[in-house]
Amino acid sequence: MTRGGQGLARVAVVVRAGAAPLWWLGVLATGIGLLAPGLTGRRIGVLAGAALFVLAVAVVGLGRRGRYAALAASASRAGKHDVLQDRAVTVRNWRRGHHWWLLLAFLAALGSAFAAPAAGGMLLAGCGAGLWLKSAWLGRREREGDALLWVRVDWLRGGAAHPAGRRVRAYRSTGIAAGDAAPGGARRKTPAPV
């Protein structure tokens, strides 16, 4: 980076980065958890897990939307010296910064199966589904505003940092064709028109 440029990561990519690991770890923990009879029995465990799944999707998917919207509304245009981080790099950095949290969450979901089979795994999967829901919401905002949202990479340092956290003071925006990720943070299926 030269002459005051910043490293920028896509907001929707950062949000979406945790969705797949949480979902698949949750599915795995649910499957393993069903093997244990648990204290409550499988039927009650699955019913409790279904309720936790729905609750997690709602809380994670709808949480902090006001903060995201406020940051998006006040986003300034990215400068020509700003460096846009690739989608794969953003996802890899998020997963490296959170791998211990993911492992602990998976072990906690497995451990909870001895009390309520499958409930912890379904909660974990619900968190992943909620992140997908939030990234889809961000993608709709980006398409409506015809601008992609970016956050400074140095504000995302540390395992607990996220794109609407206290350390994040502002977003940057670019045209809809910038970067290698589509609105919402998914991979672009076709090259963006320039």
Secondary structure, 3 states (H helix, E strand, C coil): CCCCCCEEEEHHHHHHHCHHHHHHHHHHHHHHHCCCCCCCCHHHHHHHHHHHHHHHHHHHHHCCHHHHHHHHHCCEECCCCCEECCHHHHHHHHHHHHHHHHHHHHHHHHHHCCCCCCHHHHHHHHHHHHHHHHHHHHHHHHHHHCCEEEEEHHHHCCCCCCCCCCCCCCCEEECCCCCCECCCCCECCCCCCC
